[in-house]
């Protein structure tokens, strides 16, 4: 569980304005919370705070509190936090430990540090390699991988540690459509296992399918926080610097012409959009000349 | 050309990494124990060379030894050969530079000592998987932080190459054209700045990556590779090699005192 209570954070260098302002939000175990917002809205800082990178490594001033699994982030050493929080950062290259020589060893690095038994470690590493699609590259150097493969390695390295909370900052930024679907498939499985997942993601379609809750950040503050369908269907999304979903836009325009049932919520996934349009098109009589 | 061993291809590769580490240290210490040129030459030809041949790594060993030693050896022969202080037996004179017999002998002695040092550690690196070496050090109780520093140093080449590749690709996407040898040399200038500065800024990210993966939580981390094979024979061999190195140091000290 992640719990922010009126949390404000300011970096020690750069602009004096807080990077996060009066954040109050909760991510419960067994749920996926998506965080969206324009560039510079504070998504990466939010990820850094949950994992303890800020303020432990970056420094900075804060007020309010953040607790992860009941432990205050600011008062818990980072290495200790790592036993319950996993962080996947935006740039996978900088997440390679530099201490291991193959993909397999890189995946085991965190487990070795947690003194996990060898047999358990081997089992988990093989399992995670299959999950993230790196089994074929097990003996390659992490530095020989492509950007997308390194991103999958970074995700796998965190998954192997099986933390209770996983934070992913733009995990699909270097992945193709198949890779992105695979990552969100893994997140769905983690959710089933009771893991609290916080994911900063700009591909709204992916969030719409998997997230239970979406938080919109605007200039470091929470602009909206609620169930996925409610938040992603909010007409103010463009004002907050977040491009609306194509399905929502299409349904809204259709509604203007009486081609969408106003009693139905706006769709945020392909399936709900197709259902809604299907219902409407079946109500419209087909002109006699067009009938087969 | 990779300097790191990739697979277990010979009985020497399969030896416990600590045995090979002790071997490399002992041969180096013994090589430096006597000023004579014959002593390091004998170690090179009678100890290191057979071991390398048996390991099946002669080709890469020769190439890498030449690559690492040649600049030092050439510099030594030029500086010591021509400018050896107090030289009496001058072979040839070229203005103020005088090629002397004493200078050449000194250069040969020093070069051979350095070659023994380089060859010993090339033997270690070419016949030992770095992962196994690091695991062996951790299992022997060495601090994980020191082991990390050593393994990061061994990976500095691939890491720099990967970073340089990323920077070059970005620069080429912005219109940098690299054609021919001159183009490559010219591309080094805009590459150097971001490469070095990038390495510095990456330190913070790397530290964060290490911390979030529980580095330092325990002083006794486990190892994926498990216990490494060892034997009574290897333990005895290590003890003998350490004794040989100690004896070489003792002989050297005795020679100085006397």
HADDOCK unambig.tbl for C-alpha pairs under 7 A between the chains (distance, minus, plus):
assign (segid A and resid 53 and name CA) (segid B and resid 208 and name CA) 6.32 0.50 0.50
assign (segid A and resid 78 and name CA) (segid B and resid 211 and name CA) 5.98 0.50 0.50
assign (segid A and resid 78 and name CA) (segid B and resid 212 and name CA) 6.55 0.50 0.50
assign (segid A and resid 79 and name CA) (segid B and resid 211 and name CA) 5.12 0.50 0.50
assign (segid A and resid 79 and name CA) (segid B and resid 212 and name CA) 6.14 0.50 0.50
assign (segid A and resid 79 and name CA) (segid B and resid 214 and name CA) 4.48 0.50 0.50
assign (segid A and resid 79 and name CA) (segid B and resid 215 and name CA) 6.30 0.50 0.50
assign (segid A and resid 79 and name CA) (segid B and resid 216 and name CA) 6.66 0.50 0.50
assign (segid A and resid 79 and name CA) (segid B and resid 217 and name CA) 5.70 0.50 0.50
assign (segid A and resid 80 and name CA) (segid B and resid 214 and name CA) 6.80 0.50 0.50
assign (segid A and resid 80 and name CA) (segid B and resid 217 and name CA) 6.61 0.50 0.50
assign (segid A and resid 82 and name CA) (segid B and resid 212 and name CA) 4.93 0.50 0.50
assign (segid A and resid 82 and name CA) (segid B and resid 213 and name CA) 5.87 0.50 0.50
assign (segid A and resid 82 and name CA) (segid B and resid 214 and name CA) 5.23 0.50 0.50
assign (segid A and resid 83 and name CA) (segid B and resid 214 and name CA) 6.77 0.50 0.50
assign (segid A and resid 86 and name CA) (segid B and resid 212 and name CA) 6.58 0.50 0.50
assign (segid A and resid 87 and name CA) (segid B and resid 212 and name CA) 6.61 0.50 0.50
assign (segid A and resid 94 and name CA) (segid B and resid 202 and name CA) 6.49 0.50 0.50
assign (segid A and resid 94 and name CA) (segid B and resid 205 and name CA) 5.82 0.50 0.50
assign (segid A and resid 94 and name CA) (segid B and resid 206 and name CA) 5.69 0.50 0.50
assign (segid A and resid 95 and name CA) (segid B and resid 206 and name CA) 6.16 0.50 0.50
assign (segid A and resid 95 and name CA) (segid B and resid 209 and name CA) 5.14 0.50 0.50
assign (segid A and resid 97 and name CA) (segid B and resid 206 and name CA) 6.82 0.50 0.50
assign (segid A and resid 97 and name CA) (segid B and resid 209 and name CA) 6.80 0.50 0.50
assign (segid A and resid 97 and name CA) (segid B and resid 210 and name CA) 6.29 0.50 0.50
assign (segid A and resid 98 and name CA) (segid B and resid 152 and name CA) 5.34 0.50 0.50
assign (segid A and resid 98 and name CA) (segid B and resid 155 and name CA) 6.59 0.50 0.50
assign (segid A and resid 99 and name CA) (segid B and resid 148 and name CA) 5.64 0.50 0.50
assign (segid A and resid 99 and name CA) (segid B and resid 151 and name CA) 5.27 0.50 0.50
assign (segid A and resid 99 and name CA) (segid B and resid 152 and name CA) 5.23 0.50 0.50
assign (segid A and resid 100 and name CA) (segid B and resid 131 and name CA) 6.84 0.50 0.50
assign (segid A and resid 101 and name CA) (segid B and resid 131 and name CA) 6.45 0.50 0.50
assign (segid A and resid 108 and name CA) (segid B and resid 224 and name CA) 6.65 0.50 0.50
assign (segid A and resid 110 and name CA) (segid B and resid 213 and name CA) 4.73 0.50 0.50
assign (segid A and resid 110 and name CA) (segid B and resid 214 and name CA) 5.99 0.50 0.50
assign (segid A and resid 112 and name CA) (segid B and resid 221 and name CA) 5.13 0.50 0.50
assign (segid A and resid 112 and name CA) (segid B and resid 222 and name CA) 4.70 0.50 0.50
assign (segid A and resid 112 and name CA) (segid B and resid 223 and name CA) 5.61 0.50 0.50
assign (segid A and resid 113 and name CA) (segid B and resid 214 and name CA) 5.68 0.50 0.50
assign (segid A and resid 113 and name CA) (segid B and resid 215 and name CA) 5.51 0.50 0.50
assign (segid A and resid 113 and name CA) (segid B and resid 216 and name CA) 6.87 0.50 0.50
assign (segid A and resid 113 and name CA) (segid B and resid 217 and name CA) 6.40 0.50 0.50
assign (segid A and resid 113 and name CA) (segid B and resid 218 and name CA) 6.43 0.50 0.50
assign (segid A and resid 113 and name CA) (segid B and resid 221 and name CA) 4.94 0.50 0.50
assign (segid A and resid 113 and name CA) (segid B and resid 222 and name CA) 6.94 0.50 0.50
assign (segid A and resid 114 and name CA) (segid B and resid 214 and name CA) 6.44 0.50 0.50
assign (segid A and resid 114 and name CA) (segid B and resid 217 and name CA) 6.68 0.50 0.50
assign (segid A and resid 114 and name CA) (segid B and resid 218 and name CA) 6.90 0.50 0.50
assign (segid A and resid 114 and name CA) (segid B and resid 221 and name CA) 6.64 0.50 0.50
assign (segid A and resid 115 and name CA) (segid B and resid 221 and name CA) 4.71 0.50 0.50
assign (segid A and resid 115 and name CA) (segid B and resid 222 and name CA) 4.74 0.50 0.50
assign (segid A and resid 116 and name CA) (segid B and resid 222 and name CA) 6.42 0.50 0.50
assign (segid A and resid 117 and name CA) (segid B and resid 222 and name CA) 6.71 0.50 0.50
assign (segid A and resid 118 and name CA) (segid B and resid 222 and name CA) 6.94 0.50 0.50
assign (segid A and resid 118 and name CA) (segid B and resid 223 and name CA) 6.53 0.50 0.50
assign (segid A and resid 118 and name CA) (segid B and resid 224 and name CA) 5.64 0.50 0.50
assign (segid A and resid 118 and name CA) (segid B and resid 226 and name CA) 6.71 0.50 0.50
assign (segid A and resid 121 and name CA) (segid B and resid 224 and name CA) 6.79 0.50 0.50
assign (segid A and resid 122 and name CA) (segid B and resid 224 and name CA) 6.76 0.50 0.50
assign (segid A and resid 143 and name CA) (segid B and resid 158 and name CA) 6.46 0.50 0.50
assign (segid A and resid 143 and name CA) (segid B and resid 159 and name CA) 6.33 0.50 0.50
assign (segid A and resid 143 and name CA) (segid B and resid 162 and name CA) 6.18 0.50 0.50
